[in-house]
Amino acid sequence: MASIHRCDVAIVGAGLAGGLIALALRARRPDCDVRLIDAHHSVGGNHLWSFFEGDIAKANRRLVAPIISYGWDGYDVAFPAHRRSIGTRYFSVESSRLDRVVRATLPPEALMLGRKVLGASPTAVVLADGDRVEAGGVIDARGPADLAHLDLGWQKFVGRELTLRAPHGRARPTIMDATVPQLDGYRFVYTLPFSATKLFVEDTYYSDGYELHRSALSQRIGDYARTQGWDIAEAGREETGVLPVAMGGDFEGYWASGGNRCAKAGMRAGLFHPTTGYSLPDAVRTAALIARQSDLSGKALHDVTHAFAARTWNARGFYRLLDRMLFRAAEPAERYRVLERFYRLSPGLIGRFYAGHSTMTDRLRVLAGKPPVPIGRAIKAIGSSDARVGA
C-alpha cells in the first residue's frame, strides 16, 4: 500500500551535491526534517572528487573537513617542455567516505536510498513504488539536465586504483602528466598517491566527442604504469566519467529542461567549472547557501538556487572563452601547448582560475602575449558567441 512521507526539505539525488546539502542543513538547522532520496543504495555512488585548498572559502571548510579522505602539501605537473611543482594544498574525497559521514550524521529515516524517483515538483516527489514524499521544499540534484542546450566539449576519463608490489616513490599528486602521446584531443595522466604502494591513476582526455572507449583507456593505464617502472600486484576500483566543458549555450533553456519551477543543485543547476567540469566547489557553496536560508519553501528554494546559478554562469564567460580557444583554435594534438603555457603562470593565478575567481589582472595575463594557437583561429574563437542569461 502506498505511503505518504512528510518532511521540511526533500533532496532528490544523493550524489555529492545532495549529500553536502543534507550535511549542511543538519549542521546549521538540526531541527530541519530532511529526506535524501536516490535510486542507488549508497550516497555518492562510485566517485573520487578532488579540490585545491583555495577552492573552498574558509567559512565553508568545516563542512568539507569530515569527508576528506586524503591531503597533500602540493602537486606536480609535467609537459613536454615544462615541469613544475606547486605548493598549493590538494585534497581528495572518496564517495565511500561521504557515504559513511552522511549515514553517521543523519537519522536513519532521513535516508531513502534504493528508491527510484519518477518525478519531482517544488513540493513533492513521486516514487516508482507508489510512495510520495510531500515537503515544504524540494531540491533536485539528480545530475545533468538536457545538455543539448549547451555548447560543449568533453573531459572524459577512466581511473583505477593500483596496488603495487614495491613503493612507487611519489610523495604528492601529479595532476597533469602531458608527456604521454597526445591522442583524441588533449591527453594527460592524473596520479594520486594514497600510500607507499597504492595509487589512483586516471587517463584523461579533452575531446570533441563524448564517446568513452573504456577498455582502451584501461589498457593505457597499465601501459603508463609500466613506463613508470611500477609492478602492479592488484588493480582495484575503477571509475569512469564524461564531464562537460562549456563553451557557451542557453542557460535559461538548460535550467528549464531540468524542471523549470523546482530548486536545483549540482550539475542539474549548471553549477560546474566550465573548463574543468568539476562541481565540488560549487556544491559546497550551494549547500552553505541553502543552509543559511530562513525560508525553505519550494518557491524560495527555487528562487535562491536559480539566482545563484545564473550569477555564476554569467560570471564565468571568461572560462567559456578560453574553452572555445582550446577546442576551436588549437588542433587536437596541439592542445597541450595551451595548458603548458598556462602552467608557467603564477601559483596564485592558477589557484584563482581553478576556484573560478580569476581577477581582471589574471584574465589579461592569461590572454597576454602570442597565443599558443594560430592567431587567426584564436581571434575567431574569441569573437564567437557565448549566450548569457538575459541575452
C-alpha positions in Angstrom: 0.0 0.0 0.0 1.4 3.4 -1.0 2.6 5.7 1.8 3.0 9.5 2.1 6.2 10.7 3.8 6.2 14.3 5.0 9.3 16.5 5.7 10.6 20.0 5.6 13.1 19.5 2.7 13.4 16.6 0.2 16.7 16.3 -1.7 16.4 14.2 -4.9 19.8 12.8 -5.7 22.2 11.5 -3.1 25.4 12.4 -5.0 28.0 14.9 -3.9 25.7 18.0 -4.2 22.7 16.3 -2.5 24.9 14.8 0.3 26.5 18.1 1.0 23.2 19.9 1.2 21.9 17.3 3.7 25.1 17.7 5.8 24.9 21.5 5.8 21.3 21.5 6.8 21.9 19.1 9.6 24.8 21.2 10.9 23.1 24.6 10.7 19.4 23.6 11.0 19.3 20.4 13.2 15.6 20.8 13.6 15.0 20.6 9.8 13.4 17.3 8.8 15.3 16.2 5.6 14.8 13.3 3.2 17.7 12.3 0.9 16.3 10.2 -1.9 18.2 8.2 -4.5 17.7 5.1 -6.6 21.2 3.8 -5.6 21.8 2.2 -2.2 24.7 4.4 -1.2 25.5 8.1 -1.0 27.9 9.5 -3.6 28.0 6.5 -6.0 31.4 5.3 -7.2 33.4 8.5 -7.4 36.6 10.4 -6.3 36.4 14.2 -6.1 39.5 16.4 -5.6 40.0 20.1 -5.0 42.6 22.7 -4.1 42.6 24.4 -0.7 41.7 27.7 -2.3 38.6 26.3 -3.9 36.7 26.4 -0.6 36.1 29.5 1.4 37.4 29.4 4.9 33.8 29.7 6.3 32.8 26.5 4.5 35.8 24.3 5.3 34.2 22.9 8.4 31.5 21.4 6.1 34.1 19.7 3.9 36.7 18.6 6.5 34.8 15.4 7.7 34.6 14.0 4.2 38.2 14.4 3.2 40.0 11.1 2.5 43.5 12.3 1.5 45.5 15.5 1.6 48.9 16.6 0.2 51.0 19.8 0.6 51.5 20.3 -3.1 51.3 18.8 -6.6 53.3 18.4 -9.8 52.6 19.0 -13.5 54.6 17.7 -16.4 54.6 18.7 -20.1 57.0 18.0 -23.0 58.9 21.3 -22.5 57.9 22.2 -18.9 57.8 20.6 -15.5 56.8 22.2 -12.2 55.9 21.6 -8.6 53.4 23.9 -6.9 53.0 24.2 -3.2 49.2 24.5 -3.1 47.5 22.0 -0.8 45.3 19.4 -2.6 42.6 17.1 -1.2 40.6 14.1 -2.3 37.2 12.9 -1.2 36.1 9.2 -1.7 32.4 8.5 -2.2 32.7 5.7 0.3 33.7 8.2 3.0 30.9 10.6 2.0 28.5 7.8 2.4 29.8 6.9 5.9 29.7 10.5 7.1 26.2 11.1 5.8 24.9 7.9 7.4 26.6 8.8 10.7 25.2 12.3 10.7 21.6 12.0 9.5 18.9 10.0 11.3 18.0 6.7 9.6 14.6 7.9 8.5 16.3 10.7 6.5 17.9 8.3 4.1 15.5 7.0 1.4 18.1 5.0 -0.7 17.3 2.4 -3.2 14.1 4.3 -4.1 13.6 5.2 -7.8 12.1 8.7 -8.4 9.5 9.1 -11.2 9.2 12.9 -10.8 9.7 15.9 -8.7 7.9 19.2 -8.2 8.6 22.2 -5.9 6.9 20.5 -3.0 6.5 16.8 -3.9 8.5 13.7 -5.0 6.8 10.7 -6.6 8.5 7.3 -6.2 8.3 4.4 -8.6 6.9 2.1 -5.9 3.8 4.4 -5.5 5.0 6.2 -2.4 5.0 10.0 -2.3 7.1 12.5 -0.4 5.5 15.8 0.5 7.9 18.5 1.5 8.0 22.2 2.3 10.6 22.4 -0.5 12.2 20.0 -2.9 15.8 20.3 -4.3 16.6 18.4 -7.5 20.2 17.2 -7.6 19.9 14.2 -9.9 22.7 15.1 -12.3 22.7 16.9 -15.7 19.6 18.2 -17.3 19.4 18.4 -21.1 22.9 19.2 -22.2 21.8 19.8 -25.8 21.1 23.4 -24.6 24.8 24.0 -24.0 27.8 24.2 -26.4 30.1 21.6 -25.1 33.4 19.8 -25.4 34.1 16.9 -23.2 36.6 15.8 -20.5 36.4 12.0 -20.3 38.4 9.6 -18.2 39.0 6.2 -16.8 40.6 5.9 -13.4 41.8 2.9 -11.5 43.3 2.2 -8.1 46.5 0.2 -8.3 48.3 -1.7 -5.6 52.0 -2.2 -6.4 54.5 -4.8 -5.2 57.1 -2.1 -4.3 56.9 1.6 -3.3 56.2 4.0 -6.2 58.2 6.8 -4.7 55.6 9.5 -5.3 55.2 12.0 -2.4 52.3 14.0 -3.9 49.9 14.1 -6.8 50.8 14.7 -10.4 47.6 16.4 -11.6 48.7 16.6 -15.2 51.3 14.4 -16.9 51.0 15.5 -20.6 54.3 13.9 -21.7 52.2 10.9 -22.8 51.2 10.5 -26.5 48.5 13.0 -27.4 45.5 11.0 -28.6 41.9 12.1 -29.1 42.5 15.7 -28.1 44.5 16.9 -25.1 45.5 13.8 -23.1 47.2 13.6 -19.7 47.6 11.2 -16.9 46.5 12.1 -13.3 48.1 10.3 -10.4 47.2 10.4 -6.7 49.5 8.5 -4.2 47.2 7.0 -1.5 50.0 5.2 0.3 53.6 4.0 -0.4 52.3 1.2 -2.6 48.8 2.3 -3.6 47.9 4.9 -6.3 44.9 6.2 -8.2 45.8 6.6 -11.9 43.5 8.3 -14.3 43.8 8.6 -18.1 42.1 11.8 -19.1 41.1 13.5 -22.5 39.8 16.9 -23.5 38.0 15.7 -26.6 35.4 16.9 -29.2 33.4 13.7 -28.8 31.9 12.2 -25.7 32.4 8.5 -26.6 34.4 6.8 -24.0 36.4 3.7 -25.0 36.7 2.2 -21.6 38.8 -0.9 -22.4 41.3 1.1 -24.4 41.8 3.7 -21.6 42.1 0.9 -19.0 44.8 -0.7 -21.1 46.7 2.7 -21.3 46.6 2.9 -17.5 48.5 -0.4 -17.4 50.9 0.8 -20.1 51.6 4.0 -18.2 52.3 2.2 -15.0 54.9 0.0 -16.8 56.6 3.1 -18.2 57.0 4.4 -14.7 58.5 1.1 -13.6 55.6 0.1 -11.4 54.9 -3.6 -10.9 51.1 -4.0 -10.4 50.1 -6.5 -7.8 46.4 -5.7 -8.0 44.1 -3.5 -10.0 41.2 -2.3 -7.8 38.2 0.0 -8.1 37.7 1.6 -11.5 35.9 4.9 -12.2 34.7 6.4 -15.4 33.4 9.8 -16.3 32.4 12.1 -19.1 32.3 15.7 -17.9 31.0 18.7 -19.9 33.4 21.5 -20.8 31.2 24.5 -21.5 32.0 26.9 -24.4 28.6 28.6 -24.4 24.9 27.9 -24.6 21.4 28.8 -23.4 21.5 28.8 -19.6 17.8 29.5 -19.1 16.9 26.7 -21.5 19.2 24.4 -19.7 17.7 25.3 -16.3 14.1 24.9 -17.6 14.9 21.5 -19.1 15.7 20.2 -15.6 12.3 21.2 -14.1 11.5 24.9 -14.5 10.0 25.6 -11.1 12.0 23.3 -9.0 15.1 24.2 -7.0 18.2 22.6 -8.4 21.8 21.9 -7.3 25.0 20.4 -8.8 25.2 19.6 -12.5 21.4 19.9 -12.8 21.7 23.6 -11.9 24.6 24.1 -14.4 26.9 24.5 -11.4 30.3 23.2 -12.6 33.5 24.9 -13.6 33.3 25.5 -17.4 36.9 24.4 -18.1 37.5 21.5 -15.6 33.9 20.2 -15.4 34.4 19.8 -11.6 31.4 20.6 -9.4 32.7 20.1 -5.8 33.5 23.8 -5.1 30.1 24.9 -6.4 28.4 22.1 -4.5 29.9 23.3 -1.2 28.8 26.9 -2.0 25.3 25.8 -2.8 25.0 23.7 0.3 26.2 26.6 2.5 23.8 29.0 0.7 20.8 26.8 1.2 21.6 26.1 4.9 21.6 29.9 5.5 18.1 30.4 4.2 15.3 31.1 6.7 12.6 30.2 4.1 12.9 26.6 2.8 9.7 26.6 0.8 9.7 25.2 -2.7 9.4 28.7 -4.3 12.0 30.3 -2.1 14.5 27.5 -2.7 13.9 27.7 -6.5 14.5 31.5 -6.5 17.7 31.4 -4.4 19.2 28.4 -6.4 18.3 29.9 -9.7 19.7 33.3 -8.9 22.9 31.7 -7.6 23.3 29.5 -10.7 22.5 32.4 -13.1 25.0 34.7 -11.4 27.7 32.0 -11.6 27.0 31.3 -15.2 27.3 35.0 -16.1 30.4 35.5 -14.1 32.2 32.6 -16.0 32.2 33.9 -19.6 36.0 34.2 -19.5 36.4 30.5 -18.9 34.0 29.6 -21.7 36.0 31.9 -24.0 39.2 30.0 -23.1 37.4 26.7 -23.8 36.5 28.0 -27.2 40.1 28.8 -27.8 41.2 25.3 -26.6 38.7 23.4 -28.7 38.3 25.6 -31.8 41.6 27.4 -32.2 44.0 24.6 -31.3 44.5 21.4 -33.3 43.6 18.4 -31.0 47.2 17.1 -30.9 48.5 20.6 -30.1 46.0 21.5 -27.3 48.6 20.6 -24.6 50.5 23.7 -25.6 47.7 25.9 -24.1 48.0 24.1 -20.8 51.8 24.1 -20.9 51.8 27.9 -21.3 49.1 28.3 -18.5 51.3 26.4 -16.0 54.1 28.8 -16.5 52.0 31.5 -14.8 52.0 32.4 -11.0 50.6 29.9 -8.5 48.2 32.5 -7.2 46.7 33.0 -10.7 46.5 29.2 -11.2 44.7 28.8 -7.9 42.2 31.5 -8.6 41.5 30.0 -12.0 40.6 26.6 -10.5 38.4 28.3 -7.9 36.6 30.3 -10.6 37.7 33.6 -9.1 40.1 34.9 -11.7 40.6 38.7 -11.3 40.7 41.1 -14.3 44.5 41.2 -14.0 44.5 37.4 -14.1 42.4 37.4 -17.3 44.7 39.9 -19.0 47.7 37.9 -18.0 46.3 34.7 -19.4 45.5 36.4 -22.7 48.7 38.4 -23.0 51.4 37.7 -25.5 51.4 35.5 -28.5 48.8 32.7 -28.1 50.0 29.1 -28.3 47.4 28.6 -31.1 47.2 30.1 -34.7 46.4 33.8 -34.2 43.6 33.8 -36.8 41.8 30.9 -35.3 42.3 32.4 -31.8 40.6 35.7 -32.9 37.7 33.8 -34.5 37.3 31.7 -31.3 37.3 34.9 -29.1 34.7 36.5 -31.3 32.3 33.5 -31.4 29.1 33.7 -29.5 28.5 32.8 -25.8 24.9 33.0 -24.8 24.3 34.6 -21.5 21.4 34.9 -19.1 19.0 37.5 -20.5 20.8 37.7 -23.8 
